[in-house]
Amino acid sequence: MQLKEFQQEVLDTFDGYLDALVEKRLNALKPDFTEEDWKALKASGILPKSRADIPFSPRKDGAGRPVPSVIFR
């Protein structure tokens, strides 16, 4: 099945987000690397236009660790 162009763009952006999260997590100076990565993506213009003006919203798992927030529609 051939993906539509916008679908491929979403997957490429998501892949880049995951790569950045892994790098930030491995090199994190602060415990919440997800916020640092959100800010970096926002500064580089990679966030979707619908999310670009929305502030970072932290998510935690049951142990209090940062969890990236991702939504596919």
URZIFEN-V232661 format. One record per helix or strand. SS is the DSSP state (2 for helix, 1 for strand). FROM is the first residue (numbers start at 1). TO is the last residue. If there is no record, write none. Layout:
SS&FROM&TO  SS&FROM&TO
//
This chain:
2&5&26  2&33&44  1&60&60  1&66&66
//
